[in-house]
Amino acid sequence: MLKDTFLITGFPGKLAQQCIYATSIVLLLISLYPGLVVAMTAEPYEASLQSADTPRSSESFSVQEAFDKAGELLWRRPAQVTGFLKPDQVRWYSLRLDSSTGSNQVLEIPHPLLGVVDIWARDSQGKSMQDRFGMRVPFSHHKHPGNMAAFIIPGDFVAPVDVLIRVDNQGLMEFSTTVRSVDEWLRHEQGLNLFYGAFYGAMLVLLFYNLFLAWGLKDASYLLYVLFVACLLVSTSLLSGFGKQFLWPDQVGIESRYLFLVSACNTVAGLSFLNVFLGIRKISRPLWLISLGIIGAALGLALLYTLGYQPDWLAGLIYLNIFFSLIYYMVVPVVAYLRGVRYARFAILALWVYPISVLLYFWQLFSGEYWLRPLHLWMAGGMLLEGILLSLALADKINLLRQDKQRIERQAASQRRQFARGLIHTQEREREKFAAVLHDSIGHDLLILKHGLKNLAGWSDNSQVTNREILHRLQEQCENALVNVRQLSQQMHPHMLKRLGLSAAIETMLENAANAGGLEWAADLDDVDDKLDMEQASTVYRVIQEALNNILKHAQASEVLVSMRDRGPQVVVSIKDDGTGLPPHAKNKNWPSSGFGTSNMKGRVELLSGWFRLIRTPGEGTEVRFGLPYR
Amino acid sequence: MTQFHSSSPARVLIADDHPVFRQGLRLVIEAHPLVEVVAEAENGESALVQIRYLNPDLVFLDIAMPDRDGLSVLEHVRESDNATRVIMMTSYHEQAYLNRAMELKVNGYLLKDDSRDEIIQCLEQVLQGGTYISPSFSQSSLCIPRDFSDIRELKSLLTEKELKVLSLVARFMTSKEIARELNISYRTVQNHRLHISRKLGLRGIHQLSRFARRNLQALQQLEANETGSGG
């Protein structure tokens, strides 16, 4: 049984599935914990920064020249310049380290950089140093692991030490610096490694798990999800410096060259995943077109940048496009949920978590007050949560679809049962009726015939006149019996249906019923004999027969109008009377609103994928309306 | 039409799946001097083949037969040949069968409980080129309602109220619905309908509604004119 379920849905049982998720999330949190603790407990020394902007220049200065150039500018301008760095500007920072520890210290800018950072320092006794960190193509200065700009302030510098930092970065830039001892810094790096180890492990588990599901379910949205997670992993490797540290130590400048391309792939995979998963194309065409625009822009801009055309405005446009895609991520699942896509609920959670984590990251970056020390933990945490929640959303979809399927199956089964019961009941009822006709009418006629013949044979002294009278009576009796037999045979099997078609059969049925029940009738019947097969035609006939029986029995009607129209892909039949419009047995409150004949008619129609409606207007009459699609 | 004389009796084929009935019918019609029964068929296929091969002058056809029913045989015969005279001899007395047979240009329609005299009368009339239909069918049911191509004629026959009722009948409404629509009583609607039917020579609301639907356009035009001149 379990095996069957697994084959059909590609998923183990619901409970097992929830257990797997709960366990994996708990294990994940446990594995992330040590890295987090170590990374966070390395206490840095915070130095206050002063900053100013100058026009960009790529000149290199000696320490003295740098201080001469920047000094005047920096000390005059107010500190706390925040906001976007304009593309044609570089930013200067200055800071003073007041205490000296006697050992080497590490000054770090906790922000992944795409540009170049220069640093100049001099102590009170005139000793000086100069260093550069950079990832921009075509050069790369990358002395220390990680992608944060880190510089070593020598231990023999005597406080106070004046430090000057010049940042030339593409895109957003505002930060605080941290200064700590080499030991503390190494411990911090170790903690980060642990954290990222767990992070990569978890993301890879999600990736392979969903790859397996994609293979099992043959569902494109799983593949797109896998691609999305893969892009997240690669871009994290680029941004955090772990790729540089462990995967491609000899490659120079890969980060700044390919980061935008990977980010574009991420946008393509993410947006496509969302569109396929939630069926956006069907829900809202404008949104779908917007997503195509974002995808196209992301790919085009990133390709330009990667091929070496790197003007400053291009980076700005790329950031803008990423911003649009974030808005799209946040809006689309909400729209889908509001339009009735129930499984969008986890997607909303997932896609709000990541932008929120990005917002927190930038807020922390600009406020300078760091809650969670290595800043990119915010982003990594956001990504991880997003990955998990999206995976849950995929599982949720299967779950909801399976629930729907089960509900529909249950409904169908109960309908089938009801119809079968109805059919048996009807059959019994009809047999009862036929038995009654055979016994009471035809049997009666034959009995009289038999007695009459016996009389003729027994009384040989009858006069010729009497005999003729008796014979005449017997002949009438025979005709009576014949009429009864004909009616019975027509009811049991509508011979006309096959020979003369539906319209003639229906009109004859109406004519006979009208004669018997004192009913006036009119019919407007399109010729659909060529479009219906025998099963459908006999269903139309039987349903009208049943409706007519109901009218004769219960409706107290004087007119019945039947129409059969050829309406595009289906035939639509209406049987309308002018009776009481009340259901049979209306006085009995326990009686269900639709009588037995109704469920029988409905069952017959729905068995052939048709629809059935019963419209009652008390005092005005009843209309039975149904449609059968052509095959 | 060929006339049959005693010198050359009509060649007759009898198609029916009941042997006793075939024999009985054969006895009845062979007594007639102008008739010679040349073949019998016990199902539709056999009847069709024999008709094509023997080319009889007259065929007695049953409707309910195995393989192929009588109407289908008649349809196939009429595809190529209108000269062979065909008399339907059946137990179906429903109007619809008769209508279909008439469409297929049947020459005679008899019911199996018709008397020997009626069979002979039918035989003679058909052989003389006429058409004979069993007297069990009432003549009035055969009347086909006439179409009014000229609206003015219709307008001169019916009152304004009756025309309104007729146009609602054309829209397939019940008397109750018409009564509500025109804000008059149910009885009044029924009276109107009765009068219309009598004036137009129609029987029952089926014929009335068929007539109304056939003249729907004319009625709508009339209505439009009314409201146009009224407003």
Contacts between the chains, C-beta under 8 A, distances in Angstrom:
chain1	res1	chain2	res2	distance
A	479	B	113	6.8
A	482	B	91	7.9
A	482	B	113	6.6
A	486	B	91	7.1
A	486	B	93	7.7
A	495	B	64	6.9
A	495	B	92	7.8
A	496	B	94	6.8
A	496	B	96	6.2
A	496	B	97	7.4
A	499	B	63	7.1
A	499	B	69	5.4
A	499	B	71	5.6
A	499	B	72	7.8
A	499	B	97	7.7
A	499	B	100	7.8
A	500	B	71	7.5
A	500	B	96	5.3
A	500	B	97	6.7
A	500	B	100	5.3
A	504	B	96	3.9
A	504	B	99	7.4
A	504	B	100	6.8
A	505	B	96	7.4
A	507	B	96	6.4
A	507	B	206	7.7
A	508	B	94	5.0
A	508	B	95	7.1
A	508	B	96	4.8
A	510	B	206	7.6
A	511	B	94	7.9
A	511	B	95	7.0
A	514	B	204	7.8
A	520	B	204	6.2
A	520	B	205	4.7
A	520	B	206	7.9
A	521	B	204	7.4
A	521	B	205	6.8
A	521	B	206	5.6
A	522	B	172	7.5
A	522	B	204	7.9
A	522	B	205	4.7
A	522	B	206	4.4
A	522	B	208	7.1
A	522	B	209	3.8
A	522	B	210	7.3
A	523	B	206	6.2
A	524	B	172	6.1
A	524	B	209	7.0
A	524	B	210	7.6
A	524	B	213	6.2
A	558	B	175	7.5
A	559	B	174	5.1
A	559	B	175	5.9
A	559	B	205	6.5
A	561	B	172	5.7
A	561	B	173	8.0
A	561	B	174	6.1
A	561	B	209	7.4
A	563	B	172	6.0
A	576	B	172	7.8
A	576	B	174	6.2
A	577	B	174	7.2
A	578	B	174	4.0
A	578	B	175	6.0
A	578	B	176	4.3
A	578	B	177	7.5
A	620	B	176	5.7
A	620	B	177	7.0
A	620	B	180	7.5
A	621	B	174	6.1
A	621	B	176	6.2
A	621	B	177	7.9
